[in-house]
Amino acid sequence: MAGGVLGLWNDWASRISVLLSLFFQLLLHIFANIRRRKDGSSWLRVPLWVAYQLSDSTATYAAGQLLFSGATKDHHLIAFWVPFLLLHLGGPDNITAYALEDSKLWGRHLLSLVVQVLAAAIVLSRHIVGGGTLLMVAAILIFVVGTAKYLERTRALWSAKFSILQSSLKVRAHDMHHQQFYTEYQDWYNDGELVLQHAHCLFHICKRGIVDCVIAVDDSGSQNEGDYLENTIIQGLLEDREHMWRVMEVELSLMYDILYTKAGVIHSWFGYCIRVITPPAVATSLVLFQLSSKDDYSLVDVAITYILLGGALVLETKSLLGALGSSWALTFLCATQWDWLRHSAVCAGGWRQLRRAIFSLRQSWPVKVMMTGSSRRWSGTMGQHNMLWSRARQVDPMSQRLGNLCKMLGLGKWWDKRYMWTIDVSEKVKKLALNVTGNDMNTMGLRRTRWGERALNEDRYPGLLKDLEDYHGVDFHESVISWHIATDLILAKIDQRGDHVSDDHVELVSVLSNYMMFLLVDSPDMLPGLPQNWLYEQTCTQLDEICTKHIAGSPGNSFCTMLKNLFRPHHHRGWKPSELEKEIAIDIPSKLKRSNFINPRLTYAANRCNREVHARKLGSGGELLTVFWLYQEHLHQVKEGRRKGQDLV
C-alpha cells in the first residue's frame, strides 16, 4: 500500500508541483497589493504569506524532481516545463520582498539563481537537445526570458538595500525634466493624476529621508533651480492641506514600490527590454508547441503544457501593460537622454493616450481582476488602545486566568490585541498633523529634545510647566504611559465638572492619546528610546490591583484618586497606600482644556523614529506616524530652501 502511494506520488509529483508553482504565482499577482492597506484585508494576508513562502520552494522542488527523475526520451515534454520554473522564480512585479529583511538576503537569491539556471540547462541538454527542433527552440526561448526575469528579481532585491539606495542618492538624480513638464502641462491632469505627479516630483524627499541620506550639492547651478521648483510645489501644497495629505500618501506608496516590488528595476532600459521581449517569446513558444508533434505525449502532459504557456502569456502581457501604464514610466521618459523619445511620448501626449487606453482595459472583466490596479492611498486608519479601559475589562478572575494562560503559551500579544481597535483618521487629526511648523527643527531636520515645553508655554499657561515637570518623564515610553493616564483623568474630570470644552477637542485629545498607547503596546520600536515592555506590564499589574480593590469597595478612596496615584514621577514609581488620598496639586482641566499637549509628543515621536521602522511599516499597510514624519521632512526642505536663499543674498 505504502509502495503504491509512493509510486503514485513519484509519477505525479512533477505535474502537481509545476501546477502549484503556477497557482502560487497567480495568487501573488492578484493579492500582493493588499499589503498596501490594513483595512478589510487581514484574512487575505495569511494565504498571501503562504504563497510567498512556498512559491520559491515549490519551484525549486519541481526543478529537482525534473532534474533527478531520469526521464526518458518519451518524456521530453516534462523537461520542457523546467524553463517555466525559472519564470516563476522571477516572481511577479508587484512583490519581491515580503519583509524588509528579504532584501538583505539578495546574495542567497543570487546563489539560487546560479544553481537553478545550471540545473535547467542540464535538464534541457539531456532531454530537449536532440529532440524535436520546434520544441527545442520553444524551450530555449522560455529559458532565456526565464533567466532574465530571475536575474531581474535578484537585482531588485539588491537595489532595495538601504546602502544601495543611499549610494544612488549621493548625487541627486535630476528630475528637472519631470518638474518642468509638470509645471508646463499640469492642465492635462485630473485631480487624481495631479496628486500622483506631485508625489513623483517630491518623491526624492521621502526616499532621502527613509534611507537617512544627505544629497550632495551640485555646483552646476541646476541644483538651485531644482530646489526652487520643488519648494514652489511644496509652498503651493501647503495652501491646500487636504491635497498635501494625499500627495504624502502617494509618496509613501511610491516608497513601498521601491522597497517591496520591482519598480526600481522595471523602469529602466533593462526592465523595459525584458517586458517587450517576453510576451512575444512566450507567444512564439506557444505557436511552436502547437505546431510540434504530440503523438508520444499523454493528454494530461499536453494539457499542463498549454496551461503553463497560457498562464505565462497572460502574466507577462499583464506585466508589460502594467509597466507601460505606470506613473513610473513618465518619470523614466522625462529623464531619458533620448530627446526624440521624450518629445513623442511626453510632449506630444503619446504616453498619456497609452495610459488612458490601458486604464480603460483594466475596467473590463476578467482583466480587472488580473491587472489588480490598487489604490495608492493607504487605509486611512489609526490604532487605538486605552489602558484603563482594557484593565477594567480584565479585572474579573476568569479574564485574569485566561490572560495569564495566553502569556504562558506565548500568546500575550494576541491577548492584548483583543483590546485594540482601529478608527478612521478624521479630518481633525489630519489638520492637527499639518499645523506643525518647522521652528523646532535643527539644521539636520531633527526635532529638539525638549518636546513638551512648547505645548506648556509659560506665557500661555503660567506655572504649568513647573508643576508638571516631574510628570514630564525622563524616558519617552514612561511619559507615554503617564500622560495617557493623565489624559483620561483630565477628560474624566472635565466631564464631571461639565467644563465648557469642545466635544471635538475632547475627542481629538482622547484619540491621539489612545493612538500613542497603541504604538507603545503594538509597535514600541516606533517610539524614541529603548522599548520597556516591563514598565507597561508593571503598570498593568498595578492597575489590576487598584481595580480589584475598587470593586471590593476600598473605603474612603475614589477610583479617580487611586488612579492618579499610579502615575507618579519616575523616581517615586510604585503604588503607596499612604498616598492614595493625595490629589494632584494643580487644577489641570482648567489649564489644559485648550492646550494641545498631545501633538508635540506625537510629532517628536514621528521625527525621532528609526527610519528603517518607518520603511518596515510600509510593508504592512503603513502607519499614521509615518505620514506625520514625512510632513516634517517636507517642512525641513522648505526651511532649508529659505536658508539657502538668505545665504545667497
C-alpha positions in Angstrom: 0.0 0.0 0.0 2.7 2.4 1.0 4.8 1.5 -2.0 1.8 2.1 -4.2 1.2 5.6 -2.8 4.9 6.4 -3.1 4.9 5.2 -6.7 1.8 7.3 -7.5 3.4 10.4 -5.9 6.6 9.8 -7.9 4.6 9.6 -11.1 2.6 12.8 -10.4 5.0 14.9 -8.2 6.4 16.8 -11.1 3.0 17.6 -12.6 1.5 18.6 -9.2 4.4 20.8 -8.2 4.6 22.6 -11.5 0.9 23.4 -11.4 1.2 24.5 -7.7 4.1 26.8 -8.7 1.9 28.5 -11.3 -1.0 28.7 -8.8 1.2 30.5 -6.3 2.3 32.9 -8.9 -1.4 33.7 -9.7 -2.1 34.3 -6.0 0.8 36.7 -5.7 -0.1 38.6 -8.8 -3.7 39.1 -7.7 -3.4 39.7 -3.9 0.1 41.2 -3.4 -1.2 44.7 -3.4 -3.4 44.2 -0.3 -0.2 44.8 1.7 -0.6 48.5 0.9 -3.7 48.6 3.1 -4.6 47.5 6.6 -8.4 47.6 6.5 -10.5 44.6 5.4 -7.7 42.5 4.1 -6.2 40.9 7.2 -7.7 37.5 6.4 -6.1 37.6 2.9 -2.6 38.1 4.4 -2.3 34.5 5.6 -2.7 32.9 2.1 -0.6 35.6 0.6 2.2 34.9 3.1 1.9 31.2 2.5 2.0 31.7 -1.3 5.1 33.9 -0.9 6.9 31.4 1.3 6.0 28.4 -0.8 6.4 29.8 -4.3 10.2 29.6 -4.4 10.4 26.3 -2.6 7.7 24.7 -4.8 9.5 25.8 -8.0 12.8 24.6 -6.6 11.3 21.2 -5.6 9.8 20.8 -9.0 13.1 21.6 -10.7 14.8 19.0 -8.5 12.2 16.4 -9.4 12.6 17.0 -13.1 16.4 17.0 -12.8 16.7 13.7 -11.0 13.6 11.9 -12.4 15.7 10.2 -15.1 13.1 11.0 -17.7 13.4 9.1 -21.0 13.1 10.5 -24.5 9.4 9.8 -24.3 9.2 12.5 -21.6 10.7 15.4 -23.5 7.5 17.4 -22.6 8.1 17.2 -18.9 11.6 18.5 -19.3 10.1 21.4 -21.3 8.5 22.6 -18.1 11.8 23.4 -16.4 12.3 26.8 -18.0 8.8 27.8 -16.8 10.0 27.3 -13.3 12.7 30.0 -13.9 9.9 32.3 -15.0 8.1 31.5 -11.7 11.2 32.1 -9.7 11.4 35.5 -11.3 8.2 36.3 -9.5 5.5 38.9 -10.1 6.3 42.6 -10.5 4.2 43.7 -7.5 6.1 41.8 -4.8 9.8 40.8 -4.5 10.2 41.1 -0.7 7.6 40.3 2.0 9.7 41.9 4.7 12.5 44.4 4.6 15.0 41.8 5.7 14.4 39.9 2.4 16.4 42.5 0.6 19.4 41.8 2.8 19.3 38.2 1.6 19.8 39.1 -2.0 23.1 37.1 -2.0 21.2 33.9 -1.2 18.9 34.6 -4.2 21.9 35.1 -6.4 23.3 31.8 -5.4 20.0 30.2 -6.0 19.9 31.8 -9.4 23.2 30.3 -10.4 22.1 26.8 -9.2 18.7 26.9 -10.8 20.0 28.1 -14.2 22.6 25.4 -14.2 20.0 22.8 -13.3 17.7 24.0 -16.0 20.5 23.9 -18.6 21.4 20.4 -17.6 17.8 19.2 -17.9 17.4 20.8 -21.3 20.7 19.4 -22.6 19.7 15.9 -21.5 16.2 15.7 -22.7 15.4 18.6 -25.2 18.5 19.0 -27.3 18.5 16.3 -29.9 14.7 16.0 -29.8 12.2 17.9 -31.9 13.5 21.1 -33.3 10.4 23.1 -32.7 10.2 22.0 -29.0 13.9 22.7 -28.6 13.6 26.3 -29.9 10.5 26.9 -27.7 12.4 25.7 -24.7 15.4 27.9 -25.4 13.1 31.0 -25.7 11.5 30.3 -22.4 14.9 29.5 -20.8 16.3 32.9 -21.9 13.4 35.0 -20.7 13.1 33.0 -17.5 16.8 33.5 -16.7 16.4 37.3 -17.4 13.3 37.5 -15.2 15.1 35.7 -12.3 18.1 37.9 -12.7 15.8 41.0 -12.6 14.3 39.8 -9.3 17.7 39.3 -7.7 18.7 42.8 -8.9 15.5 44.3 -7.5 16.3 42.8 -4.1 19.9 44.1 -4.2 18.8 47.6 -5.3 16.3 47.9 -2.4 19.0 47.6 0.2 19.4 50.9 2.2 23.1 51.1 1.4 22.4 50.9 -2.4 19.6 53.5 -2.1 22.0 55.8 -0.2 24.6 55.4 -2.9 22.1 56.3 -5.6 21.2 59.5 -3.7 24.7 60.7 -3.1 24.4 62.8 -6.2 20.9 63.8 -6.8 19.3 62.3 -9.8 17.9 65.3 -11.6 14.2 65.1 -12.2 14.3 68.6 -13.7 12.5 67.5 -16.9 9.8 65.9 -14.8 9.3 69.0 -12.7 9.4 71.3 -15.7 6.9 69.0 -17.6 4.6 69.1 -14.6 4.7 72.9 -14.4 4.1 73.3 -18.2 1.4 70.6 -18.7 -0.3 70.4 -15.3 -3.6 71.4 -17.0 -3.6 67.9 -18.7 -4.3 66.1 -15.5 -7.4 65.5 -13.4 -7.2 65.7 -9.6 -6.0 62.1 -9.0 -3.3 62.3 -11.7 -2.2 65.7 -10.4 -1.7 64.2 -6.9 0.4 61.4 -8.5 2.6 63.8 -10.4 3.1 66.0 -7.4 4.2 62.9 -5.5 6.7 61.9 -8.1 8.2 65.4 -8.2 8.8 65.4 -4.5 9.5 61.7 -4.1 13.2 62.2 -3.6 12.4 63.9 -0.2 10.7 60.7 1.1 13.4 58.5 -0.4 16.2 60.6 1.1 14.5 60.7 4.5 13.8 56.9 4.6 17.4 55.9 4.0 18.8 58.9 6.0 21.0 60.3 3.3 22.2 63.8 2.6 22.2 64.7 -1.1 25.4 66.2 -2.4 25.1 69.7 -3.7 25.6 70.1 -7.4 27.8 73.1 -8.4 26.3 73.2 -11.9 23.5 75.6 -10.9 20.8 73.1 -11.9 20.6 72.1 -8.2 19.4 75.5 -7.2 16.8 75.5 -10.0 15.5 72.1 -8.9 15.3 73.3 -5.3 13.4 76.3 -6.4 10.9 74.3 -8.4 10.2 71.8 -5.6 10.0 74.5 -3.0 7.4 76.2 -5.2 5.5 73.0 -5.4 5.6 72.4 -1.6 4.5 76.0 -0.9 1.6 75.5 -3.2 0.6 72.3 -1.5 0.8 74.0 1.9 -2.0 76.2 0.8 -4.2 73.2 0.2 -3.6 70.9 3.2 -6.0 68.2 2.0 -4.2 67.9 -1.3 -0.9 67.8 0.6 -2.1 64.9 2.7 -3.0 62.9 -0.4 0.4 63.7 -2.0 2.2 62.3 1.0 0.1 59.2 1.0 1.2 58.6 -2.6 4.8 59.3 -1.9 4.8 56.6 0.8 3.2 54.3 -1.8 6.0 55.0 -4.2 8.5 54.2 -1.5 6.7 50.9 -1.0 7.2 50.3 -4.7 11.0 50.7 -4.3 11.4 48.6 -1.2 9.0 45.7 -1.8 8.4 45.5 -5.6 10.4 45.5 -8.8 9.7 49.2 -9.6 13.3 50.2 -9.1 14.5 47.9 -12.0 11.3 47.7 -14.1 11.5 51.3 -15.1 14.9 51.1 -16.7 16.2 50.1 -20.1 16.9 46.6 -18.8 13.4 46.2 -17.3 11.5 47.6 -20.4 13.5 45.4 -22.8 12.6 42.3 -20.8 8.9 43.2 -20.8 8.9 44.0 -24.5 10.7 40.7 -25.4 9.0 38.3 -23.1 5.4 38.2 -24.3 6.4 37.7 -28.0 8.9 35.0 -26.9 6.2 33.1 -24.9 3.7 33.6 -27.8 6.2 32.2 -30.2 6.8 29.2 -27.9 3.1 28.6 -27.8 2.9 28.6 -31.6 5.9 26.3 -31.9 4.5 23.9 -29.4 1.2 23.9 -31.3 3.0 23.0 -34.5 5.1 20.3 -32.9 4.2 16.6 -32.9 2.4 15.5 -29.7 1.8 11.8 -30.6 4.1 10.5 -28.0 2.8 12.6 -25.1 -0.1 11.9 -22.8 -3.2 14.2 -22.9 -2.5 15.2 -19.3 1.0 16.4 -20.0 -0.1 18.3 -23.1 -2.9 20.0 -21.2 -0.4 21.0 -18.4 1.9 22.4 -21.1 -0.9 24.5 -22.6 -1.8 25.8 -19.1 1.9 26.8 -18.4 2.2 28.5 -21.8 -1.2 30.3 -21.5 -0.5 31.3 -17.9 2.9 32.7 -18.8 1.5 34.6 -21.7 -1.3 36.2 -19.7 1.0 37.1 -16.8 3.8 38.5 -19.0 1.3 40.6 -21.0 -0.1 41.9 -17.8 3.5 42.8 -16.7 4.1 44.7 -20.0 0.9 46.7 -19.8 1.4 47.4 -16.2 4.9 48.8 -16.8 3.9 50.9 -19.8 0.9 52.4 -18.0 2.6 53.0 -14.7 3.2 56.6 -13.5 6.8 55.5 -13.1 7.0 55.3 -16.9 6.5 59.1 -17.1 9.4 59.6 -14.7 11.6 57.4 -16.9 10.6 59.2 -20.1 11.2 62.6 -18.6 14.6 61.6 -17.5 15.7 59.8 -20.7 18.5 61.4 -22.7 16.8 60.5 -26.0 15.1 63.8 -26.8 13.0 62.3 -29.6 11.5 59.7 -27.3 10.8 62.2 -24.6 9.1 64.6 -27.1 7.0 62.0 -28.9 5.9 60.1 -25.7 5.6 63.0 -23.3 5.3 66.4 -25.0 3.2 65.0 -27.9 0.9 63.2 -25.4 1.6 59.6 -26.7 2.2 58.1 -23.3 -0.8 59.8 -21.9 -3.0 58.3 -24.5 -1.5 54.9 -24.0 -2.0 55.1 -20.2 -5.7 56.1 -20.8 -6.2 53.1 -23.1 -4.6 50.7 -20.5 -6.8 52.1 -17.7 -9.8 51.5 -19.9 -8.7 47.9 -20.4 -8.4 47.5 -16.7 -12.1 48.2 -16.2 -13.1 45.1 -18.1 -13.6 41.7 -16.5 -11.6 39.5 -16.1 -8.8 41.8 -16.9 -9.8 44.0 -14.0 -9.0 41.1 -11.7 -5.7 40.3 -13.3 -4.5 43.8 -13.5 -5.1 44.4 -9.8 -4.9 48.1 -10.1 -4.7 49.1 -6.5 -5.3 52.4 -5.0 -2.1 54.1 -3.9 -3.9 55.6 -0.9 -3.2 53.8 2.4 -6.1 52.5 4.6 -6.5 55.8 6.5 -6.9 54.2 9.8 -5.2 54.5 13.2 -4.9 52.0 16.0 -6.4 52.6 19.4 -5.7 51.2 22.9 -6.9 52.5 26.2 -5.0 51.1 29.1 -7.6 52.0 31.8 -10.5 50.5 29.8 -8.6 47.4 28.9 -7.5 46.7 32.5 -11.1 47.4 33.8 -12.4 44.8 31.3 -9.9 42.2 32.6 -10.4 42.6 36.3 -12.6 39.5 36.8 -10.8 36.3 37.8 -11.7 34.4 34.7 -10.2 37.1 32.4 -7.1 37.2 34.5 -6.7 33.4 34.3 -7.2 33.4 30.5 -4.7 36.3 30.2 -2.1 34.5 32.3 -2.6 31.3 30.3 -2.1 33.2 27.0 1.1 34.7 28.3 2.4 31.3 29.3 1.6 30.0 25.8 3.4 32.9 24.2 0.1 34.5 23.1 0.3 37.6 25.2 0.5 39.8 22.2 -2.7 38.3 20.8 -4.5 38.7 24.1 -3.6 42.4 24.3 -4.8 42.9 20.7 -8.3 41.9 21.8 -8.5 45.2 23.5 -7.2 47.2 20.5 -9.3 48.6 17.7 -9.0 50.9 14.7 -10.8 54.0 13.6 -10.7 56.2 10.5 -8.2 59.1 10.6 -10.5 62.1 10.9 -10.1 65.4 9.2 -9.4 66.9 12.7 -6.4 64.6 13.1 -5.1 65.5 9.6 -5.5 69.2 10.3 -3.6 68.8 13.6 -0.8 67.0 11.8 -0.5 69.6 9.1 -0.4 72.5 11.6 3.1 71.5 12.7 5.8 74.1 11.9 9.5 73.6 11.3 10.5 76.0 14.0 11.5 73.2 16.4 13.8 71.5 13.9 17.6 71.9 13.9 19.6 72.1 10.7 19.6 68.3 10.3 15.8 68.2 10.3 15.6 66.7 13.8 13.2 67.9 16.5 14.8 69.3 19.6 14.7 67.1 22.6 12.6 69.4 24.8 9.5 68.2 23.1 6.9 69.1 25.7 7.8 72.7 26.5 6.1 74.3 23.6 2.8 72.7 24.5 3.1 74.1 28.0 4.2 77.5 27.0 5.0 79.7 30.1 3.3 82.7 28.7 0.0 80.9 27.9 -0.1 78.7 31.0 1.9 80.3 33.8 3.4 77.8 36.3 2.0 74.8 34.5 5.4 73.5 33.1 7.0 73.7 36.5 4.0 71.9 38.2 4.2 69.1 35.6 8.0 68.8 35.5 8.1 65.6 37.5 5.4 64.1 35.3 7.2 65.0 32.1 9.1 61.7 32.1 12.8 61.2 31.5 12.1 58.2 29.3 9.7 58.7 26.4 8.0 55.3 26.9 7.4 56.2 30.5 6.0 59.6 29.6 3.5 58.0 27.1 2.1 55.9 30.0 2.0 58.8 32.4 0.4 61.2 30.0 -2.1 58.6 28.8 -3.4 58.0 32.3 -3.3 61.8 33.0 -5.3 62.4 29.8 -8.0 60.0 30.9 -8.2 61.6 34.3 -8.3 65.1 32.9 -11.1 64.2 30.5 -13.0 62.4 33.2 -12.8 65.5 35.5 -13.8 67.8 32.6 -16.9 65.5 32.1 -17.7 65.5 35.9 -17.4 69.3 36.2 -19.3 70.0 33.0 -16.5 72.3 31.8 -17.2 74.1 28.5 -14.7 72.2 26.3 -15.5 71.4 22.7 -16.5 67.8 22.1 -14.3 67.8 19.0 -11.3 68.8 21.1 -12.0 66.2 23.7 -12.4 63.5 21.1 -9.2 64.6 19.4 -7.1 64.5 22.6 -8.6 61.1 23.5 -8.0 59.6 20.1 -4.3 60.8 19.9 -3.7 59.6 23.5 -5.1 56.2 22.7 -3.0 56.1 19.5 0.2 56.8 21.4 -0.7 54.0 23.8 -1.4 51.7 20.8 2.0 52.4 19.4 3.7 51.7 22.8 2.0 48.3 23.0 1.8 47.2 19.4 4.8 48.9 17.8 7.2 50.1 20.6 10.1 50.3 18.2 8.3 53.3 16.5 8.8 55.4 19.7 12.1 57.0 20.7 14.2 55.3 23.3 14.5 51.6 24.2 11.3 49.6 24.4 10.4 48.9 28.0 7.8 46.2 28.0 8.4 45.5 31.7 7.2 49.0 32.5 3.9 48.5 30.7 3.4 45.1 32.3 4.1 46.6 35.8 1.7 49.4 35.2 -1.0 46.9 34.1 -0.4 44.8 37.3 -0.7 47.9 39.5 -3.9 48.9 37.6 -5.3 45.4 38.2 -4.7 45.7 41.9 -6.4 49.1 42.0 -9.4 47.9 40.0 -9.7 44.8 42.3 -9.6 47.0 45.4 -12.1 49.4 43.9 -14.6 46.6 43.1 -14.1 45.2 46.7 -15.2 48.7 48.0 -12.0 50.2 49.3 -13.2 52.7 51.9 -12.5 56.5 51.7 -10.9 56.4 48.3 -12.4 57.2 44.9 -11.4 55.3 41.8 -10.1 58.5 40.3 -7.9 59.2 43.3 -6.3 55.8 43.2 -5.5 56.0 39.5 -3.9 59.4 40.0 -1.5 57.9 42.5 -0.5 55.3 40.0 1.1 57.8 37.6 3.6 59.4 39.9 7.1 60.7 39.0 9.6 58.1 37.7 11.8 58.4 40.8 8.8 57.6 43.0 7.4 54.9 40.8 5.1 52.5 42.6 1.8 52.4 44.4 1.9 53.6 48.0 -1.3 53.2 50.1 -0.3 56.1 52.4 -0.5 58.5 49.4 -3.8 57.3 48.0 -5.7 60.4 49.2 -3.1 62.7 47.7 -4.5 64.8 44.8 -2.6 66.4 42.0 -1.8 69.8 43.4 -2.8 71.8 40.3 -6.1 72.3 38.5 -5.2 70.5 35.3 -8.6 70.7 33.4 -8.9 74.4 33.6 -5.4 75.0 32.2 -5.3 72.2 29.7 -8.8 72.3 28.2 -7.4 74.3 25.3 -3.9 73.0 25.4 -2.6 70.9 22.6 -0.3 68.8 24.8 -0.6 65.5 22.9 0.6 66.8 19.5 4.2 67.7 20.4 4.9 64.2 21.7 3.3 62.7 18.5 5.4 64.9 16.2 8.5 64.3 18.2 8.0 60.5 18.1 7.4 60.6 14.3 10.6 62.7 13.8 12.8 60.6 16.1 11.5 57.2 15.0 14.1 54.9 13.3 13.8 55.4 9.6 14.0 51.6 9.0 11.0 51.1 11.2 9.0 53.6 9.0 10.1 51.6 6.0 9.2 48.3 7.6 5.7 49.6 8.5 5.1 50.3 4.8 5.0 46.6 4.2 2.0 46.1 6.5 -0.2 48.9 5.4 1.6 52.0 6.7 1.2 53.9 9.9 -0.2 57.4 10.7 3.1 58.3 12.5 4.9 57.8 9.2 2.7 60.4 7.5 3.5 62.8 10.4 7.2 62.2 9.8 7.0 62.8 6.1 5.2 66.1 6.5 8.1 67.3 8.7 10.6 66.2 6.1 8.8 68.5 3.6 8.8 71.3 6.1 12.5 70.9 6.6 13.1 71.0 2.8 11.2 74.4 2.7 13.2 75.7 5.7 16.5 74.7 4.1 15.5 76.3 0.8 14.8 79.6 2.6 18.0 79.4 4.5 20.0 78.8 1.2 18.2 81.7 -0.4 19.2 84.0 2.5 22.8 82.8 2.3 22.8 83.6 -1.4 21.6 87.1 -0.7 
